[in-house]
């Protein structure tokens, strides 16, 4: 994911800022057209904060399938955040002066106000986007947006976060005050701050198992799908870049380069300011889309630096003579070569077609290395030549893939694709399990701290006659306990989706609680019951549709009555009275003990309070569960490491096979000779007899086979 925009919102005139709450609730003013042409130097001075809040909290964009509006505030109320932001700004300017530079301002409502003005930046509007097609719950998107805002502002700046779901691309809008709550600091917009935003995004992506777009500088001009495809070795644009790079290194001028590209199946169309390439499969792309390094000016700059005389002028005659001489030497060298690829190893094992393909590519590359040795007799020239080093790297890469083919016993392209697909699925599922177990480990570790305190002080507290009753431990309600238990055993994104679908499909049953009160293990019980009510026991949190409607109507009536009367319910009053009396009893109890004992009692009471919030009676169960989580997490991390390694190996094989199949090694200054049709009469695929009789194999052939093995 990435931050696509960071928009500063400048101060508006005081008499033009209306009531924030009335404005946000007024649907006639929630127009989004005001943002269509926003950039970093665009300003609107009429109700700008109100417009921003209205836009990001638009119900049509922020409502999920469950009718939950994903709009939240951090240290502010979303409904009154506009007013709160202005109050914070006013308090800041009462004690501090602020240097404000003039910037170009555009006022849509009053064109006379257009021009340069001094206006402070009161807030910042961040847009956090997620890739199209990414399977992720809107609630998780919203949660990540809240985490992003907290980390970016170091929990000092209030903000409102809303998740928009009105497009195919889920995204968060985060509106943050430019001034901290303590009126000390102001948020500064800068390049370093933008870099920090990217870092926070990457951290959150890793924490929640989302894809991270690495190497930002080199990935400019590439979309998300292309970067992922490139990392998997499957980007057609990356293939085009490789062909252009090879043609550049193998040519001496623009005309020579153009001939190489056309002979490789490309069409090159020159325009005034750009080049359009038509790929062999018909796809078209402009040079600038591939990157600045692939424009005609950059290519020409390379040839000018490489083939200029002592006066800095291009000597075309020397280039042409050198090219012709080299072609003759290369052709003579190749005419004496006969490539032999054996179907069987010298130990008698039959090679697969994929192995034969890679061996053939390796042997062609070895021939190319021989050509370089003809052209450059000086070893230092070879070591400094990028094309030679590239060929050397390709041989090592193909040899490693050849070794992995044998090790993993991959016999065909179809089998390779199936294995790679399954490996990626397994790795993704294992990563989600590890992430879930890691969260459980963190949650249970805090409980274990409380368990340790209770066990350490239990004997001493018993001797003092202290227990839950005497220490005035407040018992939480059932909802609080259920929520805390759900934190310890959270349901996954898939479970949440499946539960939602199961409830929606059920005609007779509904939930008697919210999703955040259900554990992962309970989800399975609920779904099983909803699918087969006759064969499964009904869980406690499932009620009939009639009961659900009755409870809903009663709650609505109670709420209306409560607001009309303006009083607390008897239950609320009783709870408040009990808590006050319990607190007084505890303070009175502490007066009997000295300072050291009061400290120990306080720690013991806090630990008991913590455990009670989760409805825990037997602390030994917590220890058992925690140890189980640690053991399972260790096992799953080991499985994930192995699965990830296998996935990388299969991806490397896939990339090598694609390289060999597309014959990327048949380009460069050897293009006139290194083509399949020219090799046809000089390639010999040697297939051994049934009894693997290879007596005709020469010692040179065996040594060559062993050299390929060592290159791995």
C-alpha positions as CSV (number, residue, x, y, z in Angstrom):
1,X,0.0,0.0,0.0
2,X,1.1,3.6,-0.4
3,X,0.3,7.2,0.4
4,X,-1.0,8.7,-2.8
5,X,-1.6,12.2,-1.6
6,X,-0.6,14.5,1.3
7,X,-2.7,17.7,1.1
8,X,-2.1,20.7,3.3
9,X,-5.3,22.6,4.4
10,X,-4.7,26.2,5.1
11,X,-6.6,28.6,7.5
12,X,-9.9,30.1,6.5
13,X,-11.2,33.5,7.6
14,X,-13.0,33.2,10.9
15,X,-16.3,34.7,9.7
16,X,-16.5,32.0,7.0
17,X,-16.3,29.0,9.2
18,X,-19.8,27.9,10.2
19,X,-20.9,25.3,12.7
20,X,-18.9,22.2,12.1
21,X,-21.5,19.8,13.3
22,X,-24.4,21.4,11.3
23,X,-22.2,21.5,8.2
24,X,-21.1,17.9,8.4
25,X,-24.7,16.7,8.9
26,X,-26.0,18.8,6.0
27,X,-25.9,16.5,2.9
28,X,-26.3,19.3,0.5
29,X,-22.8,20.5,1.4
30,X,-20.9,17.2,1.2
31,X,-19.9,17.9,-2.4
32,X,-16.7,16.2,-3.5
33,X,-16.1,18.3,-6.6
34,X,-14.0,20.7,-4.4
35,X,-11.3,18.0,-4.3
36,X,-11.2,17.1,-8.0
37,X,-8.3,19.4,-8.9
38,X,-6.5,19.5,-5.5
39,X,-2.7,19.7,-5.5
40,X,-0.1,20.8,-3.1
41,X,-0.5,24.5,-4.0
42,X,-4.3,24.6,-4.2
43,X,-6.4,26.3,-1.5
44,X,-10.0,26.9,-0.7
45,X,-10.9,29.5,1.9
46,X,-14.6,28.8,2.3
47,X,-15.4,26.2,4.9
48,X,-12.4,24.2,4.0
49,X,-12.1,22.1,7.2
50,X,-15.9,21.5,7.0
51,X,-15.6,20.4,3.4
52,X,-12.8,18.1,4.2
53,X,-14.6,16.4,7.1
54,X,-17.8,16.2,5.0
55,X,-15.9,14.5,2.1
56,X,-14.0,11.9,4.2
57,X,-17.1,11.0,6.3
58,X,-19.6,10.7,3.3
59,X,-21.9,7.8,4.4
60,X,-22.2,6.6,0.8
61,X,-18.5,5.9,0.8
62,X,-17.9,4.8,4.4
63,X,-20.7,2.3,5.0
64,X,-20.0,-1.4,5.0
65,X,-22.2,-4.3,4.0
66,X,-23.1,-4.6,7.7
67,X,-24.2,-0.9,7.7
68,X,-21.3,0.0,10.0
69,X,-19.9,3.5,9.2
70,X,-16.1,3.3,9.3
71,X,-15.4,6.8,10.6
72,X,-13.4,7.2,13.8
73,X,-11.6,9.9,15.7
74,X,-8.3,9.9,17.7
75,X,-8.5,12.2,20.6
76,X,-11.4,14.0,19.0
77,X,-15.0,13.5,18.2
78,X,-15.6,13.1,14.4
79,X,-18.8,15.1,14.6
80,X,-17.2,18.1,16.2
81,X,-13.6,17.7,15.0
82,X,-13.7,20.8,12.8
83,X,-14.5,23.0,15.8
84,X,-12.0,21.2,18.0
85,X,-9.2,21.7,15.4
86,X,-9.9,25.4,15.3
87,X,-9.8,25.7,19.1
88,X,-6.4,23.9,19.2
89,X,-5.1,26.2,16.5
90,X,-6.3,29.3,18.3
91,X,-4.7,28.2,21.6
92,X,-1.4,27.5,19.8
93,X,-1.3,31.0,18.3
94,X,-2.0,32.6,21.7
95,X,1.4,31.6,23.0
96,X,3.4,31.2,19.8
97,X,4.1,33.1,16.6
98,X,4.3,31.3,13.3
99,X,6.3,32.1,10.2
100,X,3.9,31.9,7.2
101,X,5.2,32.2,3.7
102,X,3.2,33.5,0.8
103,X,1.7,30.9,-1.5
104,X,-0.6,30.9,-4.5
105,X,-4.2,30.5,-3.4
106,X,-7.3,29.6,-5.4
107,X,-10.7,30.5,-4.0
108,X,-13.5,28.9,-5.8
109,X,-16.3,31.0,-4.3
110,X,-14.5,34.4,-4.6
111,X,-12.2,34.9,-7.6
112,X,-11.2,38.3,-6.3
113,X,-9.3,36.5,-3.5
114,X,-7.1,34.6,-5.9
115,X,-3.4,35.4,-5.8
116,X,-0.6,35.1,-3.2
117,X,-1.7,35.1,0.4
118,X,-0.2,34.2,3.8
119,X,-2.3,31.4,5.4
120,X,-1.2,28.9,8.0
121,X,-1.7,25.2,7.4
122,X,-4.3,24.2,10.0
123,X,-4.6,20.5,9.0
124,X,-3.3,17.8,6.6
125,X,-5.3,15.4,4.5
126,X,-3.6,12.1,3.9
127,X,-4.9,9.4,1.5
128,X,-3.8,5.9,2.2
129,X,-4.6,3.5,-0.7
130,X,-4.6,-0.2,-1.0
131,X,-4.0,-2.2,-4.2
132,X,-6.9,-3.2,-6.4
133,X,-7.9,-6.8,-6.0
134,X,-6.3,-7.2,-2.6
135,X,-8.5,-9.4,-0.4
136,X,-8.8,-7.4,2.8
137,X,-11.7,-6.5,5.1
138,X,-12.8,-2.8,5.2
139,X,-12.6,-2.9,9.0
140,X,-8.9,-3.9,8.8
141,X,-8.3,-1.1,6.3
142,X,-9.8,1.3,8.7
143,X,-7.8,-0.1,11.6
144,X,-4.6,0.2,9.7
145,X,-5.5,3.8,8.9
146,X,-6.0,4.5,12.6
147,X,-2.6,2.9,13.4
148,X,-1.0,5.0,10.6
149,X,-2.3,8.3,12.0
150,X,-1.2,7.4,15.6
151,X,2.4,6.6,14.5
152,X,2.7,9.5,12.1
153,X,1.7,12.0,14.8
154,X,3.4,10.1,17.7
155,X,-0.1,10.1,19.3
156,X,0.2,13.9,19.8
157,X,-2.0,15.2,17.0
158,X,-5.8,14.5,16.9
159,X,-7.2,13.2,13.6
160,X,-10.3,11.7,12.0
161,X,-10.0,8.5,9.9
162,X,-12.6,7.2,7.4
163,X,-12.4,4.2,5.1
164,X,-13.9,4.7,1.7
165,X,-15.4,1.7,-0.1
166,X,-17.2,3.4,-3.0
167,X,-14.4,2.4,-5.5
168,X,-12.7,-0.9,-6.4
169,X,-9.7,0.4,-4.5
170,X,-10.2,0.5,-0.7
171,X,-8.6,3.6,0.8
172,X,-8.5,5.7,4.0
173,X,-8.8,9.4,4.3
174,X,-7.0,10.8,7.4
175,X,-7.5,14.4,8.4
176,X,-5.0,15.4,11.0
177,X,-4.7,18.7,12.9
178,X,-1.4,20.5,12.2
179,X,-1.2,21.4,16.0
180,X,-0.7,19.1,18.9
181,X,-3.2,18.8,21.7
182,X,-0.7,20.3,24.2
183,X,-0.3,23.4,21.9
184,X,3.5,22.8,21.9
185,X,4.3,21.2,18.5
186,X,3.2,21.7,14.9
187,X,3.3,19.0,12.2
188,X,5.8,19.9,9.5
189,X,5.4,18.8,5.9
190,X,8.7,17.9,4.2
191,X,10.4,15.3,2.0
192,X,11.7,13.5,5.1
193,X,8.2,13.4,6.5
194,X,7.0,11.8,3.2
195,X,9.7,9.2,3.5
196,X,8.6,8.5,7.1
197,X,5.1,8.0,5.9
198,X,6.3,5.3,3.4
199,X,8.3,3.7,6.2
200,X,5.3,3.5,8.5
201,X,3.2,2.1,5.7
202,X,5.8,-0.6,5.1
203,X,5.9,-1.4,8.8
204,X,2.1,-1.8,8.9
205,X,2.1,-3.9,5.7
206,X,4.5,-6.3,7.2
207,X,2.6,-6.5,10.6
208,X,-0.6,-7.3,8.9
209,X,0.8,-9.6,6.1
210,X,0.1,-7.1,3.3
211,X,2.3,-6.7,0.2
212,X,5.2,-4.2,0.4
213,X,6.4,-2.4,-2.6
214,X,10.2,-2.4,-2.2
215,X,12.9,-0.3,-4.0
216,X,10.7,2.8,-4.5
217,X,13.2,4.7,-6.6
218,X,13.6,1.9,-9.2
219,X,9.9,1.3,-9.3
220,X,8.8,4.8,-10.4
221,X,6.5,4.6,-13.4
222,X,5.4,1.0,-12.5
223,X,2.0,0.1,-11.2
224,X,1.4,-2.3,-8.3
225,X,0.6,-5.4,-10.5
226,X,3.7,-4.9,-12.6
227,X,6.0,-4.6,-9.5
228,X,4.6,-7.8,-8.1
229,X,4.9,-9.5,-11.4
230,X,8.5,-8.3,-11.8
231,X,9.4,-9.7,-8.3
232,X,8.0,-13.0,-9.6
233,X,9.9,-12.8,-12.8
234,X,6.8,-12.3,-15.0
235,X,6.7,-8.6,-16.0
236,X,6.5,-8.1,-19.8
237,X,7.8,-4.5,-19.3
238,X,10.8,-5.9,-17.5
239,X,11.4,-8.3,-20.4
240,X,11.3,-5.3,-22.8
241,X,13.8,-3.4,-20.6
242,X,16.1,-6.4,-20.6
243,X,15.9,-6.6,-24.5
244,X,16.6,-2.9,-24.8
245,X,19.5,-3.1,-22.3
246,X,21.1,-6.0,-24.2
247,X,20.6,-4.2,-27.6
248,X,22.2,-1.1,-26.2
249,X,25.3,-2.9,-24.9
250,X,25.6,-4.8,-28.3
251,X,25.3,-1.7,-30.6
252,X,27.5,1.2,-31.6
253,X,24.9,3.8,-32.7
254,X,21.2,4.5,-32.9
255,X,20.9,2.9,-36.4
256,X,22.7,-0.2,-35.2
257,X,20.5,-0.4,-32.1
258,X,17.4,0.0,-34.2
259,X,18.4,-2.8,-36.4
260,X,19.1,-5.1,-33.4
261,X,15.6,-4.4,-32.0
262,X,13.9,-4.9,-35.3
263,X,15.7,-8.2,-35.8
264,X,14.6,-9.3,-32.3
265,X,10.9,-8.8,-33.4
266,X,10.4,-5.2,-32.2
267,X,9.0,-2.3,-34.2
268,X,10.6,1.0,-33.4
269,X,8.6,4.2,-34.2
270,X,10.4,7.5,-33.7
271,X,8.4,10.5,-32.7
272,X,9.5,14.1,-32.0
273,X,10.0,13.7,-28.2
274,X,9.6,9.9,-27.7
275,X,10.0,6.4,-29.0
276,X,7.1,3.9,-29.3
277,X,8.1,0.2,-29.2
278,X,5.7,-2.5,-30.5
279,X,6.6,-5.8,-28.9
280,X,6.7,-9.1,-30.8
281,X,3.3,-10.0,-29.2
282,X,1.7,-6.7,-30.4
283,X,1.9,-4.7,-27.1
284,X,2.9,-1.1,-27.4
285,X,4.8,1.0,-25.0
286,X,6.6,4.4,-24.9
287,X,10.2,4.7,-23.9
288,X,9.4,7.1,-20.9
289,X,7.0,4.6,-19.5
290,X,9.9,2.1,-19.2
291,X,12.0,4.7,-17.3
292,X,14.3,7.6,-18.0
293,X,17.2,5.3,-18.6
294,X,15.5,3.9,-21.7
295,X,14.8,7.2,-23.6
296,X,16.6,8.0,-26.9
297,X,18.7,10.8,-25.3
298,X,20.0,8.4,-22.6
299,X,20.8,5.7,-25.2
300,X,22.6,8.3,-27.3
301,X,24.5,9.5,-24.3
302,X,25.8,5.9,-23.7
303,X,27.1,5.6,-27.3
304,X,28.7,9.0,-27.2
305,X,30.7,8.2,-24.1
306,X,31.7,4.7,-25.3
307,X,32.7,5.4,-28.9
308,X,34.2,8.8,-29.1
309,X,37.7,9.7,-30.3
310,X,40.4,11.7,-28.3
311,X,38.7,14.9,-29.4
312,X,35.3,13.7,-28.1
313,X,33.9,13.1,-31.6
314,X,32.2,9.9,-32.7
315,X,34.5,8.0,-35.2
316,X,31.9,6.1,-37.3
317,X,34.5,4.6,-39.7
318,X,36.4,3.0,-36.9
319,X,33.2,1.6,-35.5
320,X,32.1,0.1,-38.8
321,X,35.5,-1.5,-39.5
322,X,35.6,-2.9,-36.0
323,X,32.1,-4.3,-36.3
324,X,32.8,-6.0,-39.6
325,X,36.0,-7.5,-38.3
326,X,34.4,-8.8,-35.2
327,X,31.5,-10.4,-37.2
328,X,33.9,-12.3,-39.4
329,X,35.9,-13.6,-36.4
330,X,32.7,-14.6,-34.6
331,X,31.3,-16.4,-37.6
332,X,34.5,-18.3,-38.1
333,X,34.5,-19.3,-34.4
334,X,30.9,-20.5,-34.5
335,X,31.3,-22.5,-37.7
336,X,33.7,-24.8,-35.9
337,X,31.3,-25.4,-33.0
338,X,28.9,-28.3,-32.6
339,X,26.5,-28.1,-29.6
340,X,25.7,-31.5,-28.0
341,X,23.1,-31.9,-25.4
342,X,22.8,-35.4,-23.9
343,X,19.4,-36.9,-23.0
344,X,21.2,-39.0,-20.3
345,X,23.8,-38.1,-17.7
346,X,27.0,-40.0,-17.7
347,X,25.6,-41.8,-14.6
348,X,22.6,-43.0,-16.6
349,X,19.8,-40.7,-15.4
350,X,17.4,-39.6,-18.1
351,X,17.0,-35.8,-18.2
352,X,13.6,-34.0,-18.5
353,X,12.8,-31.6,-21.3
354,X,13.2,-28.7,-19.0
355,X,16.7,-29.8,-18.1
356,X,17.6,-30.2,-21.8
357,X,16.3,-26.7,-22.4
358,X,18.4,-25.1,-19.6
359,X,21.5,-27.1,-20.6
360,X,21.2,-25.9,-24.2
361,X,20.9,-22.3,-23.0
362,X,23.9,-22.7,-20.8
363,X,26.0,-24.1,-23.7
364,X,25.0,-21.2,-25.9
365,X,26.0,-18.7,-23.2
366,X,29.3,-20.6,-22.9
367,X,29.8,-20.0,-26.6
368,X,29.1,-16.3,-26.2
369,X,31.7,-16.2,-23.4
370,X,34.2,-17.7,-25.9
371,X,33.3,-15.0,-28.4
372,X,34.1,-12.4,-25.7
373,X,37.5,-14.0,-25.1
374,X,38.1,-13.6,-28.9
375,X,37.2,-9.9,-28.8
376,X,39.0,-9.0,-25.6
377,X,42.3,-10.7,-25.0
378,X,43.0,-8.7,-21.9
379,X,41.4,-10.3,-18.8
380,X,40.9,-6.8,-17.2
381,X,38.7,-5.8,-20.2
382,X,36.6,-8.9,-19.7
383,X,36.1,-8.2,-16.0
384,X,35.1,-4.6,-16.6
385,X,32.7,-5.4,-19.5
386,X,29.1,-5.3,-18.2
387,X,27.7,-7.6,-20.9
388,X,30.3,-10.3,-20.2
389,X,29.6,-10.1,-16.5
390,X,25.9,-10.4,-17.4
391,X,26.5,-13.6,-19.4
392,X,28.6,-14.9,-16.5
393,X,25.7,-14.2,-14.1
394,X,23.1,-15.8,-16.4
395,X,25.2,-19.0,-16.6
396,X,25.4,-19.3,-12.8
397,X,21.7,-18.5,-12.5
398,X,20.7,-21.2,-15.1
399,X,23.0,-23.7,-13.5
400,X,21.5,-23.2,-10.1
401,X,18.0,-23.6,-11.6
402,X,19.2,-26.8,-13.3
403,X,20.3,-28.1,-10.0
404,X,17.0,-27.2,-8.3
405,X,15.0,-28.9,-11.1
406,X,16.8,-32.2,-10.3
407,X,16.5,-31.6,-6.5
408,X,12.8,-30.8,-6.5
409,X,12.0,-33.4,-9.2
410,X,10.1,-31.0,-11.5
411,X,9.5,-32.7,-14.8
412,X,7.4,-30.3,-16.9
413,X,6.2,-26.7,-17.3
414,X,2.7,-27.7,-16.2
415,X,4.0,-29.4,-13.1
416,X,6.2,-26.3,-12.4
417,X,3.3,-23.9,-12.6
418,X,1.1,-26.1,-10.3
419,X,3.9,-26.4,-7.8
420,X,4.6,-22.7,-7.8
421,X,0.9,-21.8,-7.4
422,X,0.5,-24.3,-4.5
423,X,3.7,-23.1,-2.9
424,X,2.6,-19.4,-2.9
425,X,-0.8,-20.4,-1.5
426,X,0.8,-22.4,1.3
427,X,3.2,-19.6,2.1
428,X,0.5,-17.1,2.3
429,X,-1.7,-19.2,4.6
430,X,1.3,-20.0,6.9
431,X,2.1,-16.3,7.1
432,X,-1.4,-15.5,8.2
433,X,-1.2,-18.3,10.9
434,X,2.1,-16.9,12.1
435,X,0.8,-13.4,12.3
436,X,-2.3,-14.6,14.2
437,X,-0.2,-16.6,16.7
438,X,2.2,-13.7,17.1
439,X,-0.7,-11.5,18.2
440,X,-1.9,-14.2,20.5
441,X,1.5,-14.5,22.0
442,X,1.6,-10.7,22.7
443,X,-1.8,-10.8,24.3
444,X,-1.1,-13.8,26.5
445,X,2.3,-12.5,27.5
446,X,0.6,-9.6,29.3
447,X,-1.6,-12.1,31.1
448,X,1.4,-14.2,32.0
449,X,2.9,-11.1,33.7
450,X,-0.2,-10.9,35.9
451,X,-0.1,-14.6,36.5
452,X,3.5,-14.4,37.7
453,X,2.6,-11.6,40.1
454,X,-0.3,-13.5,41.5
455,X,1.7,-16.7,42.0
456,X,4.6,-14.8,43.6
457,X,2.4,-13.0,46.1
458,X,-0.4,-15.5,46.6
459,X,1.0,-17.1,49.8
460,X,1.7,-13.7,51.4
461,X,-1.7,-12.3,50.5
462,X,-3.4,-15.5,51.9
463,X,-1.5,-15.0,55.2
464,X,-2.8,-11.4,55.3
465,X,-6.3,-12.6,54.7
466,X,-6.6,-10.8,51.4
467,X,-8.6,-12.1,48.4
468,X,-10.9,-10.8,45.6
469,X,-13.7,-9.9,48.0
470,X,-11.6,-8.1,50.6
471,X,-9.6,-6.2,47.9
472,X,-12.8,-4.9,46.3
473,X,-12.1,-6.4,42.9
474,X,-14.8,-5.0,40.5
475,X,-16.4,-7.8,38.5
476,X,-16.8,-6.8,34.8
477,X,-20.0,-7.4,32.9
478,X,-20.4,-10.3,30.5
479,X,-19.9,-8.1,27.4
480,X,-16.5,-6.9,28.6
481,X,-15.4,-10.5,29.4
482,X,-16.5,-11.7,25.9
483,X,-14.7,-8.9,24.2
484,X,-11.5,-9.6,26.1
485,X,-11.7,-13.3,25.4
486,X,-12.1,-12.5,21.7
487,X,-8.9,-10.4,21.9
488,X,-7.1,-13.5,23.1
489,X,-8.5,-15.7,20.4
490,X,-9.3,-13.3,17.5
491,X,-11.2,-14.5,14.4
492,X,-9.4,-14.3,11.1
493,X,-10.5,-12.1,8.1
494,X,-11.8,-15.2,6.4
495,X,-13.7,-16.4,9.5
496,X,-15.3,-12.9,9.8
497,X,-16.4,-13.1,6.1
498,X,-17.7,-16.6,6.4
499,X,-19.6,-15.8,9.6
500,X,-21.2,-12.7,8.0
501,X,-22.3,-14.9,5.0
502,X,-23.7,-17.6,7.3
503,X,-25.7,-15.2,9.3
504,X,-27.0,-13.5,6.2
505,X,-28.1,-16.8,4.6
506,X,-29.9,-18.0,7.8
507,X,-33.6,-17.3,7.8
508,X,-34.3,-18.4,11.4
509,X,-31.3,-17.3,13.5
510,X,-29.3,-14.2,14.4
511,X,-26.4,-13.3,16.7
512,X,-27.0,-12.1,20.3
513,X,-23.7,-10.2,20.4
514,X,-21.3,-8.2,18.3
515,X,-18.5,-9.7,16.2
516,X,-15.8,-8.4,18.6
517,X,-17.3,-10.6,21.3
518,X,-16.8,-13.9,19.4
519,X,-13.6,-16.0,19.5
520,X,-12.2,-17.9,16.6
521,X,-13.2,-21.2,18.1
522,X,-16.7,-20.0,18.6
523,X,-17.0,-18.9,15.0
524,X,-16.6,-22.6,13.9
525,X,-19.3,-23.7,16.3
526,X,-21.7,-21.0,15.1
527,X,-21.2,-21.7,11.4
528,X,-21.5,-25.4,11.9
529,X,-24.8,-24.9,13.7
530,X,-26.2,-22.4,11.1
531,X,-25.5,-24.9,8.3
532,X,-27.0,-27.9,10.2
533,X,-29.2,-26.8,13.1
534,X,-30.6,-30.3,13.6
535,X,-27.2,-32.0,14.1
536,X,-25.3,-29.4,16.1
537,X,-25.9,-27.9,19.5
538,X,-27.0,-24.2,19.5
539,X,-24.3,-21.9,20.8
540,X,-25.2,-19.4,23.5
541,X,-24.6,-16.4,21.3
542,X,-27.1,-17.6,18.7
543,X,-30.8,-16.7,19.2
544,X,-34.0,-17.1,17.1
545,X,-35.1,-14.4,14.7
546,X,-38.2,-13.7,16.8
547,X,-36.1,-13.3,20.0
548,X,-33.7,-11.1,18.1
549,X,-36.5,-8.7,17.0
550,X,-38.1,-8.7,20.5
551,X,-34.7,-7.7,22.1
552,X,-34.1,-5.1,19.5
553,X,-37.4,-3.4,20.0
554,X,-37.0,-3.5,23.8
555,X,-33.6,-1.9,23.6
556,X,-34.9,0.8,21.3
557,X,-37.8,1.6,23.7
558,X,-35.5,1.7,26.7
559,X,-33.1,4.1,24.9
560,X,-35.9,6.4,23.9
561,X,-37.4,6.4,27.4
562,X,-34.0,7.0,28.9
563,X,-33.3,10.0,26.7
564,X,-36.7,11.4,27.4
565,X,-36.4,11.1,31.2
566,X,-32.8,12.2,31.2
567,X,-32.0,9.7,34.0
568,X,-29.8,6.6,34.5
569,X,-31.3,3.2,34.6
570,X,-31.5,1.5,38.0
571,X,-28.8,-0.9,36.9
572,X,-26.4,1.9,36.0
573,X,-27.1,3.6,39.3
574,X,-26.5,0.4,41.2
575,X,-23.2,-0.3,39.4
576,X,-22.0,3.3,40.1
577,X,-23.0,2.9,43.8
578,X,-21.2,-0.4,44.1
579,X,-18.0,0.9,42.5
580,X,-17.9,3.9,44.8
581,X,-18.5,1.8,48.0
582,X,-15.9,-0.7,46.9
583,X,-13.3,2.0,46.3
584,X,-13.9,3.5,49.7
585,X,-13.5,0.1,51.4
586,X,-10.2,-0.5,49.6
587,X,-8.8,2.9,50.7
588,X,-9.8,2.1,54.2
589,X,-8.2,-1.3,54.0
590,X,-4.8,0.1,52.9
591,X,-4.6,2.2,56.0
592,X,-3.8,-0.9,58.1
593,X,-0.5,-1.6,56.3
594,X,2.8,0.1,55.9
595,X,4.2,1.6,52.7
596,X,6.0,-1.6,51.5
597,X,2.9,-3.8,52.1
598,X,0.6,-1.3,50.4
599,X,2.9,-1.4,47.3
600,X,2.7,-5.2,47.2
601,X,-1.1,-5.2,47.8
602,X,-1.5,-2.7,44.9
603,X,0.5,-4.9,42.5
604,X,-1.5,-8.0,43.6
605,X,-4.8,-6.2,43.2
606,X,-3.9,-4.8,39.7
607,X,-2.9,-8.3,38.6
608,X,-6.2,-9.8,39.9
609,X,-8.1,-7.0,38.2
610,X,-6.4,-7.8,34.9
611,X,-7.2,-11.5,35.1
612,X,-10.8,-10.9,36.2
613,X,-11.4,-8.7,33.1
614,X,-10.8,-11.9,31.0
615,X,-13.0,-14.1,33.2
616,X,-10.0,-16.2,34.3
617,X,-10.5,-18.3,37.4
618,X,-7.8,-21.0,36.9
619,X,-4.4,-19.4,36.2
620,X,-2.8,-22.7,35.4
621,X,-4.9,-22.8,32.2
622,X,-3.3,-19.6,31.1
623,X,0.2,-21.1,31.5
624,X,-0.7,-24.2,29.5
625,X,-2.3,-22.1,26.7
626,X,0.7,-19.7,26.6
627,X,3.2,-22.6,26.3
628,X,1.0,-24.2,23.6
629,X,1.1,-20.9,21.6
630,X,4.9,-20.6,21.9
631,X,5.3,-24.2,20.7
632,X,2.9,-23.9,17.8
633,X,4.4,-20.5,16.8
634,X,7.9,-22.0,16.7
635,X,6.7,-24.9,14.5
636,X,4.7,-22.6,12.1
637,X,7.6,-20.2,11.8
638,X,9.9,-23.1,10.8
639,X,7.2,-24.3,8.3
640,X,6.9,-20.8,6.9
641,X,10.7,-20.5,6.4
642,X,10.8,-23.8,4.5
643,X,7.7,-22.9,2.4
644,X,9.1,-19.5,1.6
645,X,12.5,-21.0,0.6
646,X,10.7,-23.5,-1.7
647,X,8.6,-20.7,-3.2
648,X,11.8,-18.7,-4.0
649,X,13.4,-21.8,-5.5
650,X,10.4,-22.5,-7.8
651,X,10.2,-18.8,-8.8
652,X,13.9,-18.9,-9.7
653,X,13.3,-22.0,-11.8
654,X,10.3,-20.4,-13.5
655,X,12.4,-17.3,-14.3
656,X,15.2,-19.4,-15.8
657,X,12.9,-21.5,-17.9
658,X,11.2,-18.4,-19.2
659,X,14.6,-16.9,-20.1
660,X,15.6,-20.1,-22.0
661,X,12.2,-20.5,-23.7
662,X,12.2,-16.9,-25.0
663,X,15.8,-17.3,-26.2
664,X,16.9,-14.0,-24.6
665,X,20.5,-15.1,-25.2
666,X,20.0,-14.8,-29.0
667,X,20.5,-11.1,-29.1
668,X,23.4,-8.7,-29.1
669,X,26.3,-8.3,-31.6
670,X,26.0,-12.0,-32.4
671,X,22.4,-11.7,-33.7
672,X,23.3,-12.5,-37.3
673,X,24.6,-15.9,-36.2
674,X,23.1,-16.7,-32.9
675,X,19.7,-17.5,-34.1
676,X,17.9,-20.9,-34.0
677,X,17.8,-21.2,-37.8
678,X,21.6,-20.8,-37.9
679,X,22.1,-23.4,-35.2
680,X,19.8,-25.9,-36.8
681,X,22.6,-27.8,-38.7
682,X,25.0,-27.5,-35.8
683,X,22.9,-28.7,-32.9
684,X,22.9,-32.3,-32.0
685,X,20.6,-33.7,-29.3
686,X,22.3,-36.9,-28.2
687,X,19.9,-39.6,-26.9
688,X,21.5,-42.7,-25.3
689,X,20.4,-46.2,-26.1
690,X,17.9,-48.1,-23.9
691,X,20.8,-49.7,-21.9
692,X,22.3,-46.2,-21.4
693,X,25.3,-47.1,-23.5
694,X,27.4,-44.0,-23.7
695,X,30.6,-45.4,-24.8
696,X,30.7,-42.9,-27.6
697,X,30.8,-40.0,-25.1
698,X,34.2,-38.4,-25.2
699,X,36.2,-37.4,-22.2
700,X,35.8,-33.7,-23.2
701,X,32.0,-34.2,-23.1
702,X,32.2,-35.7,-19.6
703,X,34.4,-32.8,-18.4
704,X,31.9,-30.3,-19.9
705,X,29.0,-32.0,-18.0
706,X,31.0,-31.8,-14.7
707,X,31.9,-28.1,-15.3
708,X,28.2,-27.3,-15.7
709,X,27.6,-29.1,-12.4
710,X,30.4,-27.1,-10.7
711,X,29.0,-23.8,-12.0
712,X,25.9,-24.4,-9.9
